[in-house]
């Protein structure tokens, strides 16, 4: 019962986050139409009188992307609502993604410490405590785990640097200057590169293990779903698409259940493998080439 309630709460929060992101995404899109495509009919393009006065004084021509000189005394930090809502939406996205980046910090710090500083075994097949395990992550080669751990930790560190810079250069006019734009965008782009790079490297290394040891690691769920989808497209499945995909997921759960393992590995991978700890302790996977 408690598990069902927890799942319901998790799903509700997930749906709420998706709805919030979609709303802010629509606001960004609407502001984008006025700022970058010149759609004056979106209702947010009217220039503020203070901005008109400043442009006249400086002998400049106003246009949708015109960035005013910050005038805090007159409260002039943007020229039109397109600029205001675009800036506010970007800030909201950065704050929302800060929550996502915060969640994996304990795990990422743990694996970073394990592969660089821990006195316990960090060779393939050893968990954070040096105990034998068949969990996918701990059977990736040590050097590759080091690279992945560094990239994943840099990803959230650079994201929070981006957040700090967004707080420092809060107003639209501040974020559009050279210093503000570079300090916000450069760490953000680097954060994405590190997160994607670490994820790709980890995924490829785990896929090699799955391919090399199919008797231990079942294929990923998407493999079964993709197979069911292909069969449905070819007309080999007489069931509906939804039932075909559900059947693929059931096939994955069946294979994962047939491969039963210790709870520690299952908690890390979602895969339970049938192999005693004694056998696991005596088995060595050569992952140096991974």
N, C-alpha and C positions, 0 to 999 in steps of 0.2 A: 504493500500500500504506500509506504513511504517512498519507494522507488518510483511509483507512478506519479506521485505528487511532485517529486523532484524533476522528473522528465517533463511534466506539464509546466512547471515554473520555468525550466530551461527553454522549452519551446516557445513559451509566451514572451520571454525576454528576447529570444532570437527574432521572433516576428516583429516585436516592437522596434528593435534595432534596424531591421530591414525597412520597416515603414518610415522611420526617421531618416534613414539614408536616402530613400526614394524621394521623400519630400524635399530634403535639402538638394538632392540631385536635380529635381525639377526647378528649384529656385536658381541654381547655378545655370542651368540651361536657359531659363528665361532671361537672366541677366546677360548671359553670353550672347543671346540674339541681339540685344541692344548695344552691347559694348563692341563686339567684334564683327557683327554682320550688319550693323547700322539699322536695325529694325526699330524705327521710332514709334511704332504703334503698340509696343509692349507696355506702354504706360509709365515707364520708369526713366524716360530719357530727358525730362524737363530739367534744364540747368538751374542751379541755385543762383539767386541774385548776387550773393557774395562772390561766386565763381565768375560770373559775368563781369562784375566790377574789377576783379583782379586781372582777368584776361584783357579787359579794356585798358587798364592802367599799364600793363606790361606789353601792350600792343601785340597780343597773340590771338589767333583764331581758335575758337572753341570747336571741338569735335568729340564724339562719344568717349574716346580713350584719353582725352586731355587730362593730364594729372596736375592738379593745382599745387602751388607751393603751400605747405602746411602753415596755416595761420590759426594758432590755437586761441588767440584773443577773440577772434571773430567766429570761432567754431568751424573754420573751414578746413575740412580734412578730405572731402570728396565733392564732386561737382553734380552728380545725379544719383538717383536711386539704383541704377544699374551698377555703379561702382560700389555703392554701400552694401547692397545685398550680395554681390559677387565676393567682396572681401569677407563679409560675415559668414557666408557659406563655406568658403575655404577654411576659415578658422574652425568652423563646426566640424568639418571633415577631419581636420588634424586632431581635434580633441577626441572625436569618436574613435579614430584609429589608435589613439594613445591607450585606450582601454584594451584593445586587441593586442597591442604591443606589450602591455604590462603583464598580461596573464602568463606568458611562457618564460618570464625572466628567471624564476627559481630553477626551472629545468635547464635553461641555457647556461646559467651560471654554474650549475652542478656539473654539467658535462664539460664545460670549459676547465673547471678546477680538476676534474678527473683526468683529463688527457694531458694536462700540463703540470699540475702541482701536487696531485694526490700521491701519497706513499703506498697506496694500495695498487694492486695490479690493474693496468689499463690495457693489457694486450687483448686482442680479439677473443671474445668468449667470456670476459670478466665484467661483472656489473660494477656499480659505484662502490660496492663494499669489497670488491675483489672476488666475489663468489661466482661460480660457473653459471652461465645463463645462455639461453639460445635466443634471447630477444634480438630482433634485427639490428637495432642501433649498435649494440655492443659487439656485434660480429663484423662490423665494417672495419676495414684496416685502420690502424691507429693514426697514421699520417693524414689519411683522408678525414677522419673524425676531427682531427685538430683544425684542419682548414674549414670544415663545416661549422664547428663550434665558434671559431673566430668570426666567420661571416654572420652567423645568426646573432651573436652578441653585438657586433657592430651595427646590425640592422636596427635593433631597438634603441641603442645608444644614439645613433644618428637621428632616429625619429624624434627622440625627446630633445635633442639639440634643435631640431626643426621647430618643435613646439615652443621651446624657450625663445627662439628668434621671432616666432609669430607673436608672442606676448610682448617682446621688446618693441618690435615694429608693428604695432597693433592697427594703426589707422591705414586706410587705403593709400594716402599720399606718402606714408612712410615706407610701405611695402613695395611701392613702385619705383623708389629711388634705387640707384645701383647697389648701395650697401645693403639695403633692406631686401631687395630682390635676390641677390646672391646668397645672403645668409639664410634665407628661407628656402630657396629652391635647390641649391647645391647639396646640402645635407639630405634633403628629401629624396632627390634622385639617387644619391649614393645609398641611402637606406633601402630603397626599392631594389637596387642592383644587388646589394648584399643579401637581402631576404630571398630574392628570386634565385640568385646564384647558389646560396646555401641549400635551398629547397631542391633545386635541380640536381646538385651533386649528391645529396642524400638520397633522393629518389632513384637515381641511376645506380648508386651503390647497393641499395636495398633490392632493386630489380635484378641485379646480377646475382645476389644471394638467393633470391626466390627461384631464378632460373637454374642456378647451380645445384640447389638442394630442394627440389620439389617435394621430397618425402618429408621435409621438416616445415617448410614455409608454403602455405597455400597461396595461389595467385591473389592479387588484390581484388576487392569487390568490383571495381570498374571493369575488370577483365570478364567477369561473368555477365555483367550488365551489357557490355558491348557485344559479347557473343550472342546473348538473347536477342539484342536489337538486330544484329545481322541476320539471324535465323528468321526473325519476323519480317524483315524487308524482303528476304528471298522467298517468302511464302512457306517456309518450312514449319512455322508456328501457326497453329490453327486458333490460338487464343488471342485475345486483344493485346495491344502493346503494353498496357499497364500490367496485365497478368503475366506477360512474357518477362518483363523486367523483374516483377516480384518473384517469379520462378528462378531467375538468375541469382537474385539475392539469397533465396533459400538454398540454392546449390552452394553458394559461397559459405553460408553458415554451416551447412552439413560438412563440408570439407574441413572448415576451421575447427569444428567440434571433434571430428575424427582425429585431428592432430592435437592431443591434449598435453599441456605443459604446466609448469609451476606458475602460481598466481602472480609472481613478480614480473615475469616476462609478459604475461597476459595483460597486466595493467599498463605496460608500456606500449604494447603493439596491438592489443585487441585480439590477438591470436592465441588460442590455447593449443598446446602441442603435446601429444602423448609420447612422452619420453621421460624416464625417471631421472632424478637428479644425479644418480650414480653413473648412468650412461652418459648424461650430458657432461659430467665432470671428466669422463675419460675420452670424450670426443673432441677433436681439435679441428677447427675449420681454418684452412689456409686462405686468408683473405688479403695477403700482402699485395696481390695483383689488383685488388679493388681500389 
